[in-house]
Structure formats: C-alpha cells, structure tokens
Amino acid sequence: MTLLETMVALAVLALSTSLVTMTLLPRQSEQVLDKATEHLMLDLQAAGAEARMTGHAVELIVLERGYRIPALNRDVEWGESVGARWRVATPDGWTTRSRLAVTGPSLAALETHIELTLGDQTRTVRVEALTAHISHD
C-alpha cells in the first residue's frame, strides 16, 4: 500500500468516525434530558404526596444546576451541561422563581413550567395550578 492510499484510507476513516459521532451526540443529549425530566417529575409527585400526607407545604429550592427538596432529603444536580428555567404564571405574566412551595391537594397555587435545556434540546415540565397534573413535552 502506498503512502497516498494510506492517507486516503485514513481520511475515509476519519470522515466516517465523525459522522457516527455527530449522529450519536443528539441521542445522548436526548437521553440526558429525558432522564432529568423523569427524575424531576417523580420528585414533584413525591413532594405533592408528602404535602398531602403531612398537611404542610413542601419547599422546593431552585439551585443553579438542580434543585433541593429538604422535606424529602433530596438534592439533585443535573451537571454543568443542563440548564433550567423555573417559571410560574402570575396575573402579571410569567415570573422566574428560585423557590416553590408544594402544597396540599393542589401541587401549586400557580401554573408552573420548568424548562430543561441541553444544547438545542428542550423539555418542559408543566404543573397545572388547580389539578396539580404533571406533564412534559
């Protein structure tokens, strides 16, 4: 095999490796976001159950890269690559919050949206105000 053939073979190998890597990265991002979304939804449900069981509001503290639920001894950190924006619907529009109170039969007095982002991927967890129904898209 000549030097030129070797260089062409290496170029083809490098190109195919980069194509495989580019197709796998979005899937990994989706998996990370899906896992973070699932954990958040489960924790919100657990906080709602705790609030109903005890009859007291359960505080959820928003951290830069995650959240804390002291009543459940839960500290969740998503890592540096996942961003989040916690917003509630008020009569004046959407407001960003750093603390949420999870209360009795209704999980939240105001509709709440938590947007999780990683690169160009986004997941939104929604908590309905009256029914406390938790969903995501």
C-alpha positions, -999 to +999 in steps of 0.1 A: +000+000+000+014+034-010+015+065+012-013+081-009-035+050-004-029+051+033-037+088+036-070+083+016-079+053+039-073+074+070-093+103+056-122+080+049-119+065+084-119+100+100-149+111+080-169+080+089-160+083+126-171+120+127-204+111+110-211+084+136-202+108+164-224+135+151-254+111+149-249+097+184-244+131+203-281+142+198-293+109+211-271+112+242-284+148+248-320+135+245-313+107+270-298+131+295-328+154+292-353+126+293-337+112+325-336+147+341-372+153+332-383+119+345-365+125+379-380+159+382-415+147+376-411+119+401-397+143+427-426+167+421-451+139+426-433+127+458-433+163+471-470+166+464-477+133+482-456+145+512-476+177+513-509+159+512-498+134+538-484+159+563-508+188+555-479+212+553-463+229+523-431+212+510-404+237+499-386+232+466-354+253+464-341+260+429-303+257+426-281+269+397-277+234+384-306+215+400-329+217+430-333+207+466-364+194+485-354+194+522-385+175+534-375+146+511-338+149+518-334+153+480-305+172+464-305+169+427-277+182+405-281+179+367-245+188+359-230+217+340-245+210+306-281+210+316-298+244+321-331+251+337-356+279+340-383+277+367-413+300+359-448+305+374-478+321+358-489+352+378-516+377+370-488+400+356-473+373+334-446+346+337-422+351+366-389+333+372-387+318+407-360+305+429-383+288+455-416+269+450-440+257+477-456+224+470-489+224+489-517+201+499-542+188+475-530+211+447-493+209+440-490+246+431-513+276+436-500+289+402-493+271+370-456+262+369-433+255+340-397+241+343-378+242+311-347+220+309-323+226+281-292+209+268-277+222+236-306+227+212-328+201+230-355+213+254-380+196+277-408+214+296-423+200+327-457+216+334-476+216+367-513+227+364-524+251+391-557+236+402-553+199+395-516+195+402-514+174+370-477+170+360-469+166+323-440+172+299-433+177+263 
